[in-house]
Amino acid sequence: MLRDYALWVCLLGGILCLPCASARADGRVVTLEGDVVEGNIDFITAEGLVGVAGREWPMDGLRSIVPAGSRQEEDVSEGRVVLICGSEIAASGVKVFEEEVICRVSGLDELKLPIDAVRALRFGELIRGSRFQKGLLEWEASRELDTVFISGGAELQEVDGLIEEVNNGSLIFDRDDTLQVVPLVRAYGVVLASPLLKAEERPSCVLTLAGGTRLRADISEFKDGKVSLSLVEGVEIVIPWQQVRRITISSERLEYLSDIGAVRGSVDPVLAPSRPWQLDRTVSGLPLKIGDQVYDKGLGFASGMSVTFVNEGLHDLFLAEIGIDVDAGIHGDCEFVVLCGGREVFRKRKRGGEPAELVKVDITGFSEVTLRVDYGEDLDIADHADWGDACFLQRSK
């Protein structure tokens, strides 16, 4: 049962709109259909059953899990370790020695990872929009050599080679059969030759942890306050459940709009520069992020954009988590609009700094669904409108 004092629910023509962030300490799960079930998360079995307040739910029937009393721990890490499965580990004391990456992670034991499982190392904050991050996102093909980013001048220098060791304040790499030594204070980061796994090859869950770590993993089991995870082949770890802030789960019944492709769209800016809408990125080309939640899938719009998608399957729900991207800070003011068959069925105003909201729209019988963003105050300035995890869903029958 939903408790009125805990969640703000507005029902409008078959549409459910829920704040995704809450100050409450209770745990909850959100089903694929967008229903919220509150209660303590008791267990997750190897067979994929989730125990919630004395009831059992199949994990593949859930969108997300939020444990009770999720910790809000500050990110005090020194850098990032990115794995080929897309995991982003907030790490300190990163070392590379004998084909192994070793690092400390807040709230966890020291991690030791085979270097073949690692996509990138960043010796410092992973800055949104930096050339390093764009290289990390865009280099999909396998490369023969690692790329070392070295700072010290007006621009980052990119040097190809093979990483040999990171230790004692230095990065050592082989460049044309000659060992090069770079002080870590000048080593911005490394993008390794191993490519990111394709989307269909990645694990089914994304776990957001206290302290800034995001693990893409398959959950083997949760019991006795510990959750066992499989990240990539040969890499399995156990973490305290109290470190988990949120689990997002993929499902075969979901079809993300960024994977479908649009049939038509329009861009009509007023003051902001003209630019296209984006798949799985913000309108400025960065990872989608509303509040402290990062979305691997979704759509990036700005005010004045309208895009239409065809519902060719048996999908009967549209779901998304909407909000202004963190890039806009407290700025941005726009209205998210959903139209089915050309008729408006949903409209919600969002401002910069507000939490994401889960939106559920019944699309039964409609062959086309249009998403549109209208500007509010200040016209279309800073209206970086994110449709996080935007998808079509088939209800269970």
Secondary structure, DSSP 8 states (H G I E B T S, - for coil): ---TTT---EESSS-EEEES-------EEEETTS-EEES-EEEE-TTSEEEETTEEEEGGGEEEEE-TT--------SEEEEETTS-EEEEEEEEEETTEEEEEETTS--EEEEGGGEEEEESS---TT-HHHHHHHH--S--SSEEEEE-SSSS-EEEEEEEEEEETTEEEEEETTEEEEEETTTEEEEE-SS----GGGS-SEEEEETTS-EEEEEEEEEETTEEEEEEETTEEEEEEGGGEEEEEE--TTEEEHHHH--SEEEE--SSS-----EESS-TTSS-EEETTEEESSEEEE-TTEEEEEE--SS--EEEEEEEE-GGGTT--EEEEEEEETTEEEEEEEEETT---EEEEEE-TT-SEEEEEEEEBTTBTTT--EEEEEEEEE----
